[in-house]
Amino acid sequence: MKILVTGISSLPGYKTVLEGIKRGHEVIGVYHERVPSLKVRVLGLDLTKRIQTHDAVMKERPDAIIHIAGMGNVDGCEQERGKCYALNYLTTLNLTKIASALGIYMIYLSTDYVFDGQKGNYGEDETPNPINYYGLTKLLGESVVKSLSNYAIVRTSTIYGIGMGRPNFAMFLLEKLGKGEEVRAVSDQFTSPTNATLLARALIEVAEKRLVGTFHVAGERLSRYEFAVRLSRKLGFDEKLIKESYAKEMKWKAKRPLDSSLNFSHTKEFIDTDFYSTENSLETLKKEYEASTKR
Ligand SMILES: NC(=O)c1ccc[n+]([C@@H]2O[C@H](COP(=O)([O-])OP(=O)(O)OC[C@H]3O[C@@H](n4cnc5c(N)ncnc54)[C@H](OP(=O)(O)O)[C@@H]3O)[C@@H](O)[C@H]2O)c1
């Protein structure tokens, strides 16, 4: 299959390219400013520009688009609303119009932050109610993708792993705990931490099966504190270095849902990859960490 992946310098984008190649697909990567070193053909595109994007996609005519590019920095979105709207909504609107005109199957990577976090354990069909600008722009993206007949919205949460992209919580823990330094982690806010490699594998599977609808590809419900403890046990670090902190102490610019964990029981019926169990997710991270420290 010919798959066009956007956002290849982000952790999920980078891993999706790697998994796509591994499974024998022809992958074309879209970058904007940073070109990661990957063994695929890449296209430099500003996805907020409709004509430029249209012409490039028209020329390639992929079988599927996996749209990962966006603005994932939640506090940044609150401060730079115009940029956040353009990257999360306009890029999605542009690609949706092109996918519709050319009959291309499209996957859109979305987020647990479309929910308000009052309840947690959200199912795919529950009503979103974002409480920050990031969540609102991602929900706008979802609404436009739903106008297609051949689409999948894949919601995920707190992506972690080793590779490209912005710093993530697991990388922070590996660095600090690996050096024997203390870390503080919030114990009263819950998400569904998701391993990027397993997310990427599931995204490729969704494309191969051309699944239609909304799916939750996310890990089990954990606070950052619980996640830090589980990671520490798995990798053999000193658990006593992890100290509890609380959401009210954090100097976040954007409001955070208190419990945006995602229920994956429906999605798991359609996907063979075990993207959800914390044990498998941390085992995958451990192998990648050991391989990276041996180099
Ligand atoms: N991080 C998480 O925990 C999380 C959770 C749920 C969902 N997500 C979703 O995952 C995706 C990636 O987020 P992230 O936080 O991992 O990464 P990020 O750092 O926000 O990644 C942004 C990506 O978008 C690309 N991009 C920016 N402006 C562009 C433009 N004008 N045209 C084309 N590409 C452009 C960047 O490419 P260049 O580097 O080349 O500029 C980069 O690859 C987002 O859709 C986000 O909503 C993330």
The ligand as a Gaussian input file, in Angstrom:
#p B3LYP/6-31G(d) Opt

LIG

0 1
 N        2.051000      14.163000      22.501000
 C        1.039000      13.456000      22.934000
 O        1.058000      12.889000      24.026000
 C       -0.202000      13.334000      22.070000
 C       -1.354000      12.723000      22.597000
 C       -2.471000      12.553000      21.769000
 C       -2.417000      12.970000      20.440000
 N       -1.299000      13.576000      19.964000
 C       -1.267000      14.029000      18.571000
 O       -0.055000      13.570000      17.968000
 C        0.363000      14.502000      16.956000
 C        1.817000      14.866000      17.163000
 O        1.937000      15.590000      18.351000
 P        3.279000      15.636000      19.187000
 O        2.969000      16.364000      20.424000
 O        3.837000      14.272000      19.259000
 O        4.261000      16.407000      18.246000
 P        4.512000      17.919000      17.813000
 O        5.826000      18.282000      18.330000
 O        3.394000      18.819000      18.124000
 O        4.651000      17.649000      16.236000
 C        4.271000      18.552000      15.308000
 C        4.466000      17.923000      13.943000
 O        3.699000      18.649000      13.008000
 C        4.549000      19.055000      11.935000
 N        4.129000      20.366000      11.419000
 C        4.085000      21.534000      12.135000
 N        3.654000      22.526000      11.337000
 C        3.440000      21.986000      10.097000
 C        3.000000      22.499000       8.860000
 N        2.661000      23.802000       8.711000
 N        2.917000      21.670000       7.794000
 C        3.267000      20.360000       7.922000
 N        3.666000      19.801000       9.071000
 C        3.761000      20.608000      10.159000
 C        5.943000      19.143000      12.526000
 O        6.880000      19.043000      11.465000
 P        8.289000      19.882000      11.453000
 O        9.031000      19.448000      12.671000
 O        8.934000      19.458000      10.197000
 O        7.918000      21.332000      11.507000
 C        5.919000      17.965000      13.500000
 O        6.249000      16.775000      12.832000
 C       -0.596000      15.684000      17.049000
 O       -1.594000      15.535000      16.055000
 C       -1.208000      15.546000      18.432000
 O       -2.491000      16.113000      18.522000
 C       -0.190000      13.764000      20.745000

